[in-house]
Amino acid sequence: MYFVVTINVGRARAKYKIMPPQMTGDENFERVVRVQQNTLEQLILFLPSLW
């Protein structure tokens, strides 16, 4: 799931013409990036709990 979310960020970068390392710009792009960041934050807790 995380890889799909990361791919969506890449697609959003192309769609809204936001060049890396820029993280701000179009409001919809910022939403997509925030979804990725929230998922990454939750993975830190979720993956160790599986172990």
CHARMM-style PDB file with segment names, atoms N, HN, CA, C and O in Angstrom:
ATOM      1  N   MET     1       0.826  -1.182   0.000  1.00  0.00      PROA
ATOM      2  CA  MET     1       0.000   0.000   0.000  1.00  0.00      PROA
ATOM      3  C   MET     1       0.880   1.259   0.000  1.00  0.00      PROA
ATOM      4  O   MET     1       0.586   2.231  -0.697  1.00  0.00      PROA
ATOM      5  N   TYR     2       1.956   1.228   0.787  1.00  0.00      PROA
ATOM      6  HN  TYR     2       2.195   0.439   1.352  1.00  0.00      PROA
ATOM      7  CA  TYR     2       2.810   2.412   0.856  1.00  0.00      PROA
ATOM      8  C   TYR     2       3.442   2.713  -0.499  1.00  0.00      PROA
ATOM      9  O   TYR     2       3.589   3.879  -0.864  1.00  0.00      PROA
ATOM     10  N   PHE     3       3.813   1.689  -1.240  1.00  0.00      PROA
ATOM     11  HN  PHE     3       3.693   0.741  -0.943  1.00  0.00      PROA
ATOM     12  CA  PHE     3       4.405   1.910  -2.558  1.00  0.00      PROA
ATOM     13  C   PHE     3       3.400   2.550  -3.514  1.00  0.00      PROA
ATOM     14  O   PHE     3       3.772   3.396  -4.327  1.00  0.00      PROA
ATOM     15  N   VAL     4       2.152   2.161  -3.425  1.00  0.00      PROA
ATOM     16  HN  VAL     4       1.849   1.474  -2.764  1.00  0.00      PROA
ATOM     17  CA  VAL     4       1.109   2.759  -4.269  1.00  0.00      PROA
ATOM     18  C   VAL     4       0.928   4.232  -3.913  1.00  0.00      PROA
ATOM     19  O   VAL     4       0.775   5.075  -4.797  1.00  0.00      PROA
ATOM     20  N   VAL     5       0.948   4.538  -2.621  1.00  0.00      PROA
ATOM     21  HN  VAL     5       1.072   3.853  -1.903  1.00  0.00      PROA
ATOM     22  CA  VAL     5       0.813   5.926  -2.188  1.00  0.00      PROA
ATOM     23  C   VAL     5       1.999   6.749  -2.691  1.00  0.00      PROA
ATOM     24  O   VAL     5       1.830   7.895  -3.106  1.00  0.00      PROA
ATOM     25  N   THR     6       3.194   6.165  -2.654  1.00  0.00      PROA
ATOM     26  HN  THR     6       3.331   5.234  -2.317  1.00  0.00      PROA
ATOM     27  CA  THR     6       4.386   6.856  -3.142  1.00  0.00      PROA
ATOM     28  C   THR     6       4.303   7.102  -4.644  1.00  0.00      PROA
ATOM     29  O   THR     6       4.684   8.171  -5.120  1.00  0.00      PROA
ATOM     30  N   ILE     7       3.812   6.131  -5.382  1.00  0.00      PROA
ATOM     31  HN  ILE     7       3.502   5.263  -4.995  1.00  0.00      PROA
ATOM     32  CA  ILE     7       3.628   6.301  -6.824  1.00  0.00      PROA
ATOM     33  C   ILE     7       2.611   7.411  -7.098  1.00  0.00      PROA
ATOM     34  O   ILE     7       2.763   8.176  -8.050  1.00  0.00      PROA
ATOM     35  N   ASN     8       1.587   7.493  -6.268  1.00  0.00      PROA
ATOM     36  HN  ASN     8       1.464   6.871  -5.494  1.00  0.00      PROA
ATOM     37  CA  ASN     8       0.590   8.557  -6.437  1.00  0.00      PROA
ATOM     38  C   ASN     8       1.207   9.943  -6.256  1.00  0.00      PROA
ATOM     39  O   ASN     8       0.797  10.896  -6.917  1.00  0.00      PROA
ATOM     40  N   VAL     9       2.188  10.056  -5.365  1.00  0.00      PROA
ATOM     41  HN  VAL     9       2.521   9.281  -4.828  1.00  0.00      PROA
ATOM     42  CA  VAL     9       2.876  11.340  -5.197  1.00  0.00      PROA
ATOM     43  C   VAL     9       3.619  11.693  -6.481  1.00  0.00      PROA
ATOM     44  O   VAL     9       3.593  12.844  -6.917  1.00  0.00      PROA
ATOM     45  N   GLY    10       4.277  10.718  -7.081  1.00  0.00      PROA
ATOM     46  HN  GLY    10       4.298   9.783  -6.727  1.00  0.00      PROA
ATOM     47  CA  GLY    10       4.965  10.963  -8.343  1.00  0.00      PROA
ATOM     48  C   GLY    10       4.015  11.387  -9.442  1.00  0.00      PROA
ATOM     49  O   GLY    10       4.322  12.284 -10.227  1.00  0.00      PROA
ATOM     50  N   ARG    11       2.881  10.754  -9.498  1.00  0.00      PROA
ATOM     51  HN  ARG    11       2.631  10.025  -8.860  1.00  0.00      PROA
ATOM     52  CA  ARG    11       1.876  11.132 -10.498  1.00  0.00      PROA
ATOM     53  C   ARG    11       1.357  12.544 -10.247  1.00  0.00      PROA
ATOM     54  O   ARG    11       1.146  13.317 -11.181  1.00  0.00      PROA
ATOM     55  N   ALA    12       1.155  12.864  -8.973  1.00  0.00      PROA
ATOM     56  HN  ALA    12       1.326  12.236  -8.215  1.00  0.00      PROA
ATOM     57  CA  ALA    12       0.667  14.203  -8.636  1.00  0.00      PROA
ATOM     58  C   ALA    12       1.712  15.261  -8.977  1.00  0.00      PROA
ATOM     59  O   ALA    12       1.369  16.362  -9.408  1.00  0.00      PROA
ATOM     60  N   ARG    13       3.000  14.922  -8.780  1.00  0.00      PROA
ATOM     61  HN  ARG    13       3.279  14.027  -8.429  1.00  0.00      PROA
ATOM     62  CA  ARG    13       4.058  15.867  -9.159  1.00  0.00      PROA
ATOM     63  C   ARG    13       3.978  16.185 -10.648  1.00  0.00      PROA
ATOM     64  O   ARG    13       4.098  17.344 -11.047  1.00  0.00      PROA
ATOM     65  N   ALA    14       3.776  15.169 -11.457  1.00  0.00      PROA
ATOM     66  HN  ALA    14       3.678  14.228 -11.133  1.00  0.00      PROA
ATOM     67  CA  ALA    14       3.685  15.383 -12.900  1.00  0.00      PROA
ATOM     68  C   ALA    14       2.409  16.146 -13.265  1.00  0.00      PROA
ATOM     69  O   ALA    14       2.435  17.043 -14.107  1.00  0.00      PROA
ATOM     70  N   LYS    15       1.313  15.789 -12.634  1.00  0.00      PROA
ATOM     71  HN  LYS    15       1.292  15.060 -11.950  1.00  0.00      PROA
ATOM     72  CA  LYS    15       0.028  16.411 -12.950  1.00  0.00      PROA
ATOM     73  C   LYS    15       0.006  17.897 -12.607  1.00  0.00      PROA
ATOM     74  O   LYS    15      -0.491  18.713 -13.382  1.00  0.00      PROA
ATOM     75  N   TYR    16       0.554  18.245 -11.428  1.00  0.00      PROA
ATOM     76  HN  TYR    16       0.958  17.582 -10.798  1.00  0.00      PROA
ATOM     77  CA  TYR    16       0.506  19.630 -10.964  1.00  0.00      PROA
ATOM     78  C   TYR    16       1.810  20.379 -11.229  1.00  0.00      PROA
ATOM     79  O   TYR    16       1.969  21.523 -10.804  1.00  0.00      PROA
ATOM     80  N   LYS    17       2.748  19.727 -11.935  1.00  0.00      PROA
ATOM     81  HN  LYS    17       2.619  18.797 -12.280  1.00  0.00      PROA
ATOM     82  CA  LYS    17       4.026  20.339 -12.336  1.00  0.00      PROA
ATOM     83  C   LYS    17       4.800  20.893 -11.138  1.00  0.00      PROA
ATOM     84  O   LYS    17       5.227  22.048 -11.129  1.00  0.00      PROA
ATOM     85  N   ILE    18       4.966  20.034 -10.128  1.00  0.00      PROA
ATOM     86  HN  ILE    18       4.619  19.096 -10.135  1.00  0.00      PROA
ATOM     87  CA  ILE    18       5.741  20.378  -8.942  1.00  0.00      PROA
ATOM     88  C   ILE    18       7.058  19.615  -9.023  1.00  0.00      PROA
ATOM     89  O   ILE    18       7.068  18.386  -8.970  1.00  0.00      PROA
ATOM     90  N   MET    19       8.157  20.331  -9.151  1.00  0.00      PROA
ATOM     91  HN  MET    19       8.148  21.330  -9.194  1.00  0.00      PROA
ATOM     92  CA  MET    19       9.461  19.697  -9.287  1.00  0.00      PROA
ATOM     93  C   MET    19      10.039  19.346  -7.910  1.00  0.00      PROA
ATOM     94  O   MET    19       9.895  20.119  -6.962  1.00  0.00      PROA
ATOM     95  N   PRO    20      10.691  18.183  -7.800  1.00  0.00      PROA
ATOM     96  CA  PRO    20      11.347  17.859  -6.530  1.00  0.00      PROA
ATOM     97  C   PRO    20      12.489  18.823  -6.295  1.00  0.00      PROA
ATOM     98  O   PRO    20      13.075  19.250  -7.290  1.00  0.00      PROA
ATOM     99  N   PRO    21      12.844  19.188  -5.167  1.00  0.00      PROA
ATOM    100  CA  PRO    21      12.445  18.852  -3.800  1.00  0.00      PROA
ATOM    101  C   PRO    21      11.308  19.719  -3.259  1.00  0.00      PROA
ATOM    102  O   PRO    21      11.021  19.676  -2.063  1.00  0.00      PROA
ATOM    103  N   GLN    22      10.664  20.497  -4.108  1.00  0.00      PROA
ATOM    104  HN  GLN    22      10.897  20.533  -5.080  1.00  0.00      PROA
ATOM    105  CA  GLN    22       9.578  21.361  -3.666  1.00  0.00      PROA
ATOM    106  C   GLN    22       8.422  20.526  -3.112  1.00  0.00      PROA
ATOM    107  O   GLN    22       8.021  19.535  -3.723  1.00  0.00      PROA
ATOM    108  N   MET    23       7.891  20.925  -1.963  1.00  0.00      PROA
ATOM    109  HN  MET    23       8.216  21.730  -1.467  1.00  0.00      PROA
ATOM    110  CA  MET    23       6.820  20.175  -1.317  1.00  0.00      PROA
ATOM    111  C   MET    23       5.531  20.984  -1.202  1.00  0.00      PROA
ATOM    112  O   MET    23       4.546  20.500  -0.645  1.00  0.00      PROA
ATOM    113  N   THR    24       5.529  22.196  -1.716  1.00  0.00      PROA
ATOM    114  HN  THR    24       6.330  22.589  -2.168  1.00  0.00      PROA
ATOM    115  CA  THR    24       4.328  23.028  -1.664  1.00  0.00      PROA
ATOM    116  C   THR    24       3.954  23.448  -3.079  1.00  0.00      PROA
ATOM    117  O   THR    24       4.749  23.345  -4.013  1.00  0.00      PROA
ATOM    118  N   GLY    25       2.752  23.912  -3.202  1.00  0.00      PROA
ATOM    119  HN  GLY    25       2.106  23.996  -2.442  1.00  0.00      PROA
ATOM    120  CA  GLY    25       2.268  24.337  -4.510  1.00  0.00      PROA
ATOM    121  C   GLY    25       0.764  24.213  -4.550  1.00  0.00      PROA
ATOM    122  O   GLY    25       0.055  24.859  -3.778  1.00  0.00      PROA
ATOM    123  N   ASP    26       0.284  23.388  -5.444  1.00  0.00      PROA
ATOM    124  HN  ASP    26       0.859  22.864  -6.071  1.00  0.00      PROA
ATOM    125  CA  ASP    26      -1.147  23.161  -5.593  1.00  0.00      PROA
ATOM    126  C   ASP    26      -1.705  22.494  -4.335  1.00  0.00      PROA
ATOM    127  O   ASP    26      -1.063  21.621  -3.751  1.00  0.00      PROA
ATOM    128  N   GLU    27      -2.882  22.902  -3.932  1.00  0.00      PROA
ATOM    129  HN  GLU    27      -3.404  23.611  -4.406  1.00  0.00      PROA
ATOM    130  CA  GLU    27      -3.515  22.365  -2.722  1.00  0.00      PROA
ATOM    131  C   GLU    27      -3.754  20.856  -2.832  1.00  0.00      PROA
ATOM    132  O   GLU    27      -3.575  20.131  -1.853  1.00  0.00      PROA
ATOM    133  N   ASN    28      -4.150  20.384  -3.995  1.00  0.00      PROA
ATOM    134  HN  ASN    28      -4.295  20.973  -4.791  1.00  0.00      PROA
ATOM    135  CA  ASN    28      -4.390  18.952  -4.171  1.00  0.00      PROA
ATOM    136  C   ASN    28      -3.095  18.155  -4.083  1.00  0.00      PROA
ATOM    137  O   ASN    28      -3.093  17.038  -3.566  1.00  0.00      PROA
ATOM    138  N   PHE    29      -1.996  18.710  -4.581  1.00  0.00      PROA
ATOM    139  HN  PHE    29      -1.998  19.618  -5.002  1.00  0.00      PROA
ATOM    140  CA  PHE    29      -0.710  18.036  -4.447  1.00  0.00      PROA
ATOM    141  C   PHE    29      -0.316  17.917  -2.981  1.00  0.00      PROA
ATOM    142  O   PHE    29       0.177  16.873  -2.554  1.00  0.00      PROA
ATOM    143  N   GLU    30      -0.526  18.965  -2.218  1.00  0.00      PROA
ATOM    144  HN  GLU    30      -0.926  19.813  -2.565  1.00  0.00      PROA
ATOM    145  CA  GLU    30      -0.185  18.936  -0.800  1.00  0.00      PROA
ATOM    146  C   GLU    30      -0.997  17.882  -0.062  1.00  0.00      PROA
ATOM    147  O   GLU    30      -0.501  17.281   0.890  1.00  0.00      PROA
ATOM    148  N   ARG    31      -2.223  17.651  -0.477  1.00  0.00      PROA
ATOM    149  HN  ARG    31      -2.626  18.140  -1.251  1.00  0.00      PROA
ATOM    150  CA  ARG    31      -3.044  16.594   0.140  1.00  0.00      PROA
ATOM    151  C   ARG    31      -2.455  15.217  -0.133  1.00  0.00      PROA
ATOM    152  O   ARG    31      -2.397  14.373   0.761  1.00  0.00      PROA
ATOM    153  N   VAL    32      -2.022  14.994  -1.358  1.00  0.00      PROA
ATOM    154  HN  VAL    32      -2.070  15.680  -2.084  1.00  0.00      PROA
ATOM    155  CA  VAL    32      -1.441  13.701  -1.728  1.00  0.00      PROA
ATOM    156  C   VAL    32      -0.156  13.457  -0.939  1.00  0.00      PROA
ATOM    157  O   VAL    32       0.081  12.349  -0.459  1.00  0.00      PROA
ATOM    158  N   VAL    33       0.666  14.487  -0.806  1.00  0.00      PROA
ATOM    159  HN  VAL    33       0.473  15.388  -1.196  1.00  0.00      PROA
ATOM    160  CA  VAL    33       1.913  14.357  -0.043  1.00  0.00      PROA
ATOM    161  C   VAL    33       1.604  14.093   1.423  1.00  0.00      PROA
ATOM    162  O   VAL    33       2.293  13.299   2.064  1.00  0.00      PROA
ATOM    163  N   ARG    34       0.592  14.738   1.957  1.00  0.00      PROA
ATOM    164  HN  ARG    34       0.032  15.384   1.437  1.00  0.00      PROA
ATOM    165  CA  ARG    34       0.245  14.541   3.374  1.00  0.00      PROA
ATOM    166  C   ARG    34      -0.228  13.110   3.619  1.00  0.00      PROA
ATOM    167  O   ARG    34       0.066  12.533   4.666  1.00  0.00      PROA
ATOM    168  N   VAL    35      -0.952  12.539   2.673  1.00  0.00      PROA
ATOM    169  HN  VAL    35      -1.191  13.008   1.823  1.00  0.00      PROA
ATOM    170  CA  VAL    35      -1.367  11.138   2.804  1.00  0.00      PROA
ATOM    171  C   VAL    35      -0.139  10.244   2.892  1.00  0.00      PROA
ATOM    172  O   VAL    35      -0.090   9.329   3.714  1.00  0.00      PROA
ATOM    173  N   GLN    36       0.857  10.508   2.041  1.00  0.00      PROA
ATOM    174  HN  GLN    36       0.817  11.251   1.374  1.00  0.00      PROA
ATOM    175  CA  GLN    36       2.076   9.708   2.076  1.00  0.00      PROA
ATOM    176  C   GLN    36       2.796   9.885   3.407  1.00  0.00      PROA
ATOM    177  O   GLN    36       3.255   8.901   3.989  1.00  0.00      PROA
ATOM    178  N   GLN    37       2.904  11.101   3.895  1.00  0.00      PROA
ATOM    179  HN  GLN    37       2.532  11.899   3.422  1.00  0.00      PROA
ATOM    180  CA  GLN    37       3.601  11.351   5.145  1.00  0.00      PROA
ATOM    181  C   GLN    37       2.879  10.714   6.326  1.00  0.00      PROA
ATOM    182  O   GLN    37       3.527  10.160   7.214  1.00  0.00      PROA
ATOM    183  N   ASN    38       1.566  10.780   6.352  1.00  0.00      PROA
ATOM    184  HN  ASN    38       1.040  11.230   5.630  1.00  0.00      PROA
ATOM    185  CA  ASN    38       0.810  10.157   7.432  1.00  0.00      PROA
ATOM    186  C   ASN    38       0.976   8.640   7.406  1.00  0.00      PROA
ATOM    187  O   ASN    38       1.102   8.008   8.455  1.00  0.00      PROA
ATOM    188  N   THR    39       0.975   8.061   6.216  1.00  0.00      PROA
ATOM    189  HN  THR    39       0.873   8.575   5.363  1.00  0.00      PROA
ATOM    190  CA  THR    39       1.159   6.615   6.096  1.00  0.00      PROA
ATOM    191  C   THR    39       2.531   6.211   6.599  1.00  0.00      PROA
ATOM    192  O   THR    39       2.660   5.216   7.312  1.00  0.00      PROA
ATOM    193  N   LEU    40       3.551   6.964   6.243  1.00  0.00      PROA
ATOM    194  HN  LEU    40       3.447   7.772   5.664  1.00  0.00      PROA
ATOM    195  CA  LEU    40       4.904   6.673   6.710  1.00  0.00      PROA
ATOM    196  C   LEU    40       4.994   6.774   8.230  1.00  0.00      PROA
ATOM    197  O   LEU    40       5.632   5.937   8.869  1.00  0.00      PROA
ATOM    198  N   GLU    41       4.368   7.782   8.809  1.00  0.00      PROA
ATOM    199  HN  GLU    41       3.849   8.462   8.290  1.00  0.00      PROA
ATOM    200  CA  GLU    41       4.373   7.930  10.263  1.00  0.00      PROA
ATOM    201  C   GLU    41       3.711   6.740  10.948  1.00  0.00      PROA
ATOM    202  O   GLU    41       4.171   6.300  12.002  1.00  0.00      PROA
ATOM    203  N   GLN    42       2.657   6.226  10.373  1.00  0.00      PROA
ATOM    204  HN  GLN    42       2.284   6.584   9.517  1.00  0.00      PROA
ATOM    205  CA  GLN    42       1.957   5.090  10.979  1.00  0.00      PROA
ATOM    206  C   GLN    42       2.710   3.781  10.783  1.00  0.00      PROA
ATOM    207  O   GLN    42       2.588   2.872  11.605  1.00  0.00      PROA
ATOM    208  N   LEU    43       3.486   3.671   9.707  1.00  0.00      PROA
ATOM    209  HN  LEU    43       3.585   4.410   9.039  1.00  0.00      PROA
ATOM    210  CA  LEU    43       4.284   2.461   9.477  1.00  0.00      PROA
ATOM    211  C   LEU    43       5.304   2.246  10.579  1.00  0.00      PROA
ATOM    212  O   LEU    43       5.616   1.106  10.921  1.00  0.00      PROA
ATOM    213  N   ILE    44       5.828   3.331  11.139  1.00  0.00      PROA
ATOM    214  HN  ILE    44       5.574   4.257  10.861  1.00  0.00      PROA
ATOM    215  CA  ILE    44       6.812   3.234  12.204  1.00  0.00      PROA
ATOM    216  C   ILE    44       6.227   2.488  13.401  1.00  0.00      PROA
ATOM    217  O   ILE    44       6.954   1.777  14.095  1.00  0.00      PROA
ATOM    218  N   LEU    45       4.961   2.635  13.648  1.00  0.00      PROA
ATOM    219  HN  LEU    45       4.371   3.213  13.084  1.00  0.00      PROA
ATOM    220  CA  LEU    45       4.317   1.926  14.765  1.00  0.00      PROA
ATOM    221  C   LEU    45       3.769   0.566  14.339  1.00  0.00      PROA
ATOM    222  O   LEU    45       3.798  -0.388  15.116  1.00  0.00      PROA
ATOM    223  N   PHE    46       3.280   0.479  13.132  1.00  0.00      PROA
ATOM    224  HN  PHE    46       3.256   1.254  12.500  1.00  0.00      PROA
ATOM    225  CA  PHE    46       2.591  -0.727  12.678  1.00  0.00      PROA
ATOM    226  C   PHE    46       3.548  -1.894  12.412  1.00  0.00      PROA
ATOM    227  O   PHE    46       3.295  -3.009  12.867  1.00  0.00      PROA
ATOM    228  N   LEU    47       4.621  -1.656  11.698  1.00  0.00      PROA
ATOM    229  HN  LEU    47       4.827  -0.750  11.329  1.00  0.00      PROA
ATOM    230  CA  LEU    47       5.525  -2.754  11.322  1.00  0.00      PROA
ATOM    231  C   LEU    47       6.177  -3.430  12.535  1.00  0.00      PROA
ATOM    232  O   LEU    47       6.222  -4.659  12.572  1.00  0.00      PROA
ATOM    233  N   PRO    48       6.681  -2.693  13.521  1.00  0.00      PROA
ATOM    234  CA  PRO    48       7.227  -3.388  14.698  1.00  0.00      PROA
ATOM    235  C   PRO    48       6.175  -4.177  15.469  1.00  0.00      PROA
ATOM    236  O   PRO    48       6.489  -5.198  16.081  1.00  0.00      PROA
ATOM    237  N   SER    49       4.928  -3.710  15.444  1.00  0.00      PROA
ATOM    238  HN  SER    49       4.672  -2.880  14.947  1.00  0.00      PROA
ATOM    239  CA  SER    49       3.885  -4.443  16.160  1.00  0.00      PROA
ATOM    240  C   SER    49       3.601  -5.785  15.502  1.00  0.00      PROA
ATOM    241  O   SER    49       3.135  -6.705  16.173  1.00  0.00      PROA
ATOM    242  N   LEU    50       3.868  -5.920  14.207  1.00  0.00      PROA
ATOM    243  HN  LEU    50       4.247  -5.172  13.662  1.00  0.00      PROA
ATOM    244  CA  LEU    50       3.688  -7.218  13.543  1.00  0.00      PROA
ATOM    245  C   LEU    50       4.747  -8.235  13.982  1.00  0.00      PROA
ATOM    246  O   LEU    50       4.513  -9.444  14.008  1.00  0.00      PROA
ATOM    247  N   TRP    51       5.902  -7.703  14.319  1.00  0.00      PROA
ATOM    248  HN  TRP    51       6.092  -6.722  14.299  1.00  0.00      PROA
ATOM    249  CA  TRP    51       6.992  -8.573  14.716  1.00  0.00      PROA
ATOM    250  C   TRP    51       6.779  -9.065  16.106  1.00  0.00      PROA
ATOM    251  OT1 TRP    51       7.601  -9.820  16.626  1.00  0.00      PROA
TER     252      TRP     51
END
